[in-house]
Amino acid sequence: MVTSRIENVRELVARTRYVLFGFDGPICRLFPGHSAEAVARVQAEWLTERGLYAVLTEEGRGHRDPYGMLTAVARRHPGSELVAELEERLTRFELTAARTAMPTAYADPLIRTWTAVGAKLAVATDNSVRTVTSYLDSRRLTPCFAPHVYGRMPDLSPLKPHPAILERALNEMGAVPEASLMIGGTPSDHAAAHRAGVRFLGYARNPSRARLLHEAGVPPQTVTASLEPLLSALRERF
């Protein structure tokens, strides 16, 4: 069961001066339904058509998401033209999806309100920076984050659960981890936040996503089905 109740939400808001948002989930729904699985299939077909399916490890072939597949290929062929092309193809899929991405309920006003009361915001994601920027521009949210948008780059710097993207965001914002909060929707978000020493709030729009977070060690009281409690706490405080 997913609940919208967050334990000590007022205290959480009061302690937070730097907010790191995941993108797909906490800000919008980029790939609805099984769209991400469809992208992974297309990527696998693309490799197969070029006689390159063998470059995938058994681990990579088992991935039903394009990010896991890209990571598996990158591990085996770091810095290769193949990885660069696979990454660019994924970015193009993301950019197409961003045009019709569904905003997460309460995300836009939460972002604007947190910015208005003086918090510093960043996006820290495994999605392409180009994709995130395209979506934020379409929602007129770019000024709330600029210039702090951190995501997958063509050189495939370590993706989550590695904390590199979060640590870069914290460093460039001049943030202190104890005054920072990561809002993420995946176990890898949680793992990256833990390694970076940042508090974590899980966003899960349905029970299956909540279950994945719980299984990854996220306490039920720090998983929410809605961002509304955060928005309400912010408005009460200010």
Secondary structure, DSSP 4 states (H G I P E B T S, - for coil): ---S--TTHHHHHHH-SEEEE-SBTTTEESS-TTHHHHHHHHHHHHHHHTT-GGGS-HHHHT-SSHHHHHHHHHHHSTT-HHHHHHHHHHHHHHHHHHTTPEEPTTHHHHHHHHHHTT-EEEEEEEEEHHHHHHHHHHTT-HHHHTT-EEEE-TT-PPPTTSSHHHHHHHHHHT--GGGEEEEESSHHHHHHHHHHT-EEEEE-SSHHHHHHHHHTT--GGGEES-SHHHHHHHHHH-
